[in-house]
Amino acid sequence: MLSLTIEELATRAERIKLVISDNDGVFTDNGVYYSERGEEMKRYSIRDGMGVERLRNAGIDTCIMTGEVSPSIKKRAEKLGMKRLYLGVKDKYAMLETLLAETGFQKHELAYIGDDINDAGIMNEIAPEGLTACPRDATVFVEPHVHYRCQADGGYGAFRDFAEWLITLRES
C-alpha cells in the first residue's frame, strides 16, 4: 500500500474531479447469474449508489471503466446518472489517455478504485498524482498501487466507503 501524510491525502482529495471505478469486484461482488440465455443478473449495492450521489453533491463526477460489455452495467450507470461509461475496455491504462482527452482533466484530478490485475496499470499511472483505492477483498495485484483499502468488500459498500473517505478528506 502507498503511504502519504494526511495533509497530502487531503490536498489530493481537494483536487479530485472524477472518480473512475471498475464494475465487477467494486460495484458488484464478482458474482453473475447465468441461464441458457447467457448472463441474467448482477447484484449491486444501493449504498454504493448513494456514494455516487454523495460524490456528485460534493462536485465530483463518476464513471465506470470495465472490460465487460453487459446490459446490466449500462442500466446501472444510467440509473446512477453517470455521464461516462467505458465498456469492453481490455487495456484500461491505454484508455486513460482517451479519457483525459475527452474530459480535459489531468491525472491529479482523478481517483480510481479497482480490485484486480486488469486495474493495476491504470492505478499505477494515477497513483503518483491522484488517489487510488481497492475493496477490502481485492486481489494482491492492486495492493502496491492503492492509497486506501476499503473496509467493505466489492458489491457490499466498497464504493460508498471510498466516496466517504474522499469526502471526509476534503472536509479536513
ABEGO torsion letter per residue (X at the ends): XBBBBAAAAAAAAAABABBBBBABGAABAGBBBBBAAEBABBBBBAAAAAAAAAAAAAGBBBBBBBABBBAAAAAAAAAAGBABBBBGBABAAAAAAAAAAAAGBBAAABBBBBABAAAAAAAAAAAAABBBBBBAABBAAAAAABABBBABBBGAGAAAAAAAAAAAAAAX
